[in-house]
Amino acid sequence: MDRLTRSLADFARFVEQLDRRGCSLVSLTQAFNTSTSMGRLTLNVLLSFAQFERDAAAERIRDKIAASKRKGLWMGGNLPLEYDPPKDPLKVCVP
């Protein structure tokens, strides 16, 4: 379910469009059907966890990049002025 949409709001709009057309979302691998109230509840719980996982992963990545920058590690991209590019960027030098 985490691949279906990026946010709960997007998915809510998607389900509303299905309802207007008289359709419902049925999963073959997970037990929910959007035509029932219990199916909608199950789907919203699954989507909430999927969004939480995406947000947590993004936060971990931001924290890791910030920690690497605080250590003075080069994170790629353009070098600051007066710095020479590493001779071998794949070789890690630890002082």
Secondary structure, 3 states (H helix, E strand, C coil): CCCCCCCHHHHHHHHHHHHHCCCCCECCCCCCECCCHHHHHHHHHHHHHHHHHHHHHHHHHHHHHHHHHHCCCCCCCCCCCCCCCCCCCCCCCCC
